[in-house]
Amino acid sequence: MSFQFITTTALPIALIIIMFGLGLTLTVEDFRRVVKYPKPIAVGLSCQLLLLPLVAYGLCKVFGLRAEFAIGLMVLAASPGGVTSNVFSHLSHGDVALNLTLTAINSAISAVLLPLFTGLSIMAFAGQDQAIELQPKKIIEVFFIVLVPAAIGMWVKKIKPALAEKSDRPIRIFSMLVLIIIIVAAIVSEGRNILGYIPEVGIAVLLFNLISLLVGYFVPVIFGIERKQAIAVSLEIGIHNGTLALFVAMTVLGGGMYAVPAALYSIVMYVTAGSLCWLVTRK
């Protein structure tokens, strides 16, 4: 199986299945919880949509990242939380209902904001000697691959709840396998150079992940939100949808070095989130 086949055919199909699986876990009631949990949702979305892009931009400037890495990190920052955050929240005794609500809202908002952030990142970091174009066709493709399958999944859950429940675990396993394959493909595409990229962008990626988790926990605490919900917000904004970020990096931006931040993050986040889960459960 060639790398080009993975990025142009297999990855979009896999992401459609993953987003459909996300839809199978959601109901209209998840969105209605905005009324039930207005404060933690408002704080969580503010962290996700305002603070994290600023943190990512600051890290890009502080570490002087080359344009490809900077754009890749900004795309990652604009990606929503994935279904993995719900799993970690459950293991950490967080508010899983809040996670589901934030995931649903973030996924819908990201269908619009992710293409916008990608374009702004290109304008901010791409030098005049770099020919990077944001193709409208690809932006529309991202929108339909993210939002439409999730909406169909919600519809299936409504009319066939038993089928949705039965399909949840296999799709979660499939999602994990896809992420592993994508990471391996991204690394293989850059060959031995990936070892040289880690010192340049690895620390920035690790710091972004740690800051995301800390911001997600302590900002809600400062606003008087209970610990269980603070854990949920921390994991929601600290565990990004690496598969979606890699999809944008590989298809919209052309892969290569653009995919390195998301690939590294997808590995790092399991270590840091797992450590957080261990710490909070011990306490």
Sequence and secondary structure as in RCSB ss.txt:
>XXXX:A:sequence
MSFQFITTTALPIALIIIMFGLGLTLTVEDFRRVVKYPKPIAVGLSCQLLLLPLVAYGLCKVFGLRAEFAIGLMV
LAASPGGVTSNVFSHLSHGDVALNLTLTAINSAISAVLLPLFTGLSIMAFAGQDQAIELQPKKIIEVFFIVLVPA
AIGMWVKKIKPALAEKSDRPIRIFSMLVLIIIIVAAIVSEGRNILGYIPEVGIAVLLFNLISLLVGYFVPVIFGI
ERKQAIAVSLEIGIHNGTLALFVAMTVLGGGMYAVPAALYSIVMYVTAGSLCWLVTRK
>XXXX:A:secstr
  HHHIIIIIHHHHHHHHHHHHHHT  HHHHHHHHHSHHHHHHHHHIIIIIHHHHHHHHHHHTT  HHHHHHHHH
HHHS B HHHHHHHHHTT  HHHHHHHHHHHHHHHHHHHHHHHHHHHHHH  TT      HHHHHHHHHHHHHHH
HHHHHHHHH HHHHHHHHHHHHHHHHHHHHHHHHHHHHHHTTHHHHHHHHHHHHHHHHHHHHHHHHHHHHHHTT 
 HHHHHHHHHHHHSB HHHHHHIIIIIS SGGGGHHHHHHHHHHHHHHHHHHHHHHH 
